[in-house]
Amino acid sequence: SARLPYMPAVCVGDDANNVRYTGFITFDLNTLSASITRITNAALLADATTYGATSSLGASKLEHVVFGELDAGALALPANSDLGPFYPSVGAPSGSSLRLDLDVTSSISADYVAASALKRSQFRLSFATIAVNSAWDDVEIATSSIELSLSYLIP
């Protein structure tokens, strides 16, 4: 037998007990140069793996959100904007590897110029429903692969 190492992941979908999993991702923007005049392109990039019947989870959604604590309130709060699906509408077979490349330019731009001292961008990933089948049905995004790719203008 072999032991596989634990790989932290953002899970989106449901588990074997039919409990919904919603994913949250936060990027710290404080490390960016203060002299950026405009962000021209921003992409959320990540590697993901599918498990179970992801096609049973309905439409996926990537939302720009702002929350303080990662708690029940973060699940219920209204989104600043709906950025569309993060996952194709037709589910990939279980065990499929995906490369996510999601346009988040408008959200990153808005958060970068925000007047608040704490500059960050936060995103919520979810599916419309759960699959009541007592099996894991989810997309797992390896945390080590999550990155923000930026292009911007400086004077």
C-alpha positions, 0 to 999 in steps of 0.5 A: 500500500502507498500513502499519498500526501495531503494536498490542500485544496479549495473544494467546490461541490458536495461531499459523500454526506450531500453537504454543499462545499463553497470555495473562497479565494483571497488575493493580497494586493498590498504587495503591488506597486503604488504607482500602477495607473491601470490594471489592463488584465487580471486572470485567476489561474489554477489547476483543478481535478474533478471528482464524481458527477460534477454534471449533476451540480448545475451551473457554476458561479464565480463571484467577486465578494468582500468579507471579513471573516470566513464564516456563515456570513461569507456564504450568505452575503450578496456578491459585488459582481457575478463573473460568470461560470468558473467551470464548463456547463458540461461536466468533465469525467471524474478524475479529469484535470482542468486548468482554470483561466478566469478573467477577474480584471474588473474585480482586481481593478476595483479592489486596487483603487479602493479607498480602504487601507486593506487592499485585497480581492476575494472570490466565491466559487459555487455550484447551483445545487448538490447531487443527492447521491452519497458520493463526492461530487466536486471540483478540487482546486489545488491551493499550491496552483492558485495564482493571480496573473496581472498586466498593468500600466505604470508611469 
